């Protein structure tokens, strides 16, 4: 897993829950629960990236983790796609 993303599920759940309560508490329990579900899914997706993506995951995490794992995931997806060679480009 990327640097900074907790590998312990209880620690990850606690971190996400606290952030979601802080960020979404004004929207009630439904908003908090939706935030938790989305961030848990995003953290799971981030854990599934190949080792070649580690530097991208680490960079996105270090700049966006306070905004939630969903934002980190969007950053990684964007940058990972941009780093992939296009089908028409020659092999390296």
C-alpha positions in Angstrom: 0.0 0.0 0.0 1.1 3.6 -0.5 3.0 5.5 2.1 0.5 7.0 4.6 -2.5 4.9 3.8 -3.1 2.7 6.9 -2.8 -1.0 6.3 -4.8 -1.8 9.5 -8.5 -1.9 8.6 -9.5 -0.6 12.0 -7.1 2.4 11.8 -8.3 3.1 8.2 -11.9 2.9 9.2 -11.3 5.3 12.2 -9.4 7.8 10.0 -12.1 7.8 7.3 -14.9 8.0 9.9 -13.4 11.0 11.7 -12.8 12.8 8.4 -16.3 12.1 7.1 -17.9 13.2 10.4 -15.9 16.4 10.3 -16.5 17.1 6.6 -20.1 15.8 6.2 -21.6 16.0 9.6 -23.8 19.0 8.7 -25.5 16.8 6.1 -26.6 14.2 8.7 -26.0 10.5 9.1 -26.8 9.7 5.5 -24.1 12.1 4.3 -21.6 10.7 6.7 -22.4 7.1 5.8 -22.2 7.9 2.1 -18.8 9.5 2.6 -17.5 6.5 4.6 -18.7 4.0 1.9 -17.1 6.0 -0.9 -13.8 6.5 0.9 -13.5 2.9 2.0 -14.1 1.8 -1.6 -11.6 4.3 -2.9 -9.0 3.1 -0.3 -9.5 -0.4 -1.5 -9.1 0.6 -5.1 -5.9 2.5 -4.2 -4.5 -0.7 -2.6 -5.0 -2.6 -5.8 -2.8 -0.5 -8.0 0.4 -2.2 -9.3 3.8 -1.4 -7.8 4.6 0.7 -10.9 1.9 3.2 -9.8 3.4 3.6 -6.3 5.0 7.0 -7.0 1.8 8.4 -8.4 -0.3 7.0 -5.5 2.2 8.4 -3.0 2.2 11.9 -4.7 -1.6 12.1 -4.9 -1.9 10.8 -1.4 0.5 13.4 0.0 -1.2 16.3 -1.6 -4.9 15.2 -1.3 -5.4 12.8 1.6 -7.1 15.5 3.7 -9.8 15.8 1.1 -10.6 12.0 1.2 -9.5 8.9 -0.5 -12.0 9.5 -3.3 -10.0 12.6 -4.3 -6.8 10.7 -4.1 -8.2 7.9 -6.3 -9.3 10.5 -8.9 -5.9 12.0 -9.0 -4.2 8.6 -9.4 -6.6 7.5 -12.1 -6.0 10.7 -14.1 -2.2 10.6 -13.7 -2.0 6.8 -14.3 -4.0 7.2 -17.5 -1.8 10.1 -18.6 1.4 8.1 -17.9 0.2 5.1 -20.0 1.6 5.0 -23.5 -1.1 5.7 -26.1 -1.8 2.8 -28.5 -0.4 4.8 -31.4 2.9 5.6 -29.7 6.0 3.5 -30.3 7.1 1.1 -27.6 9.8 2.2 -25.3 
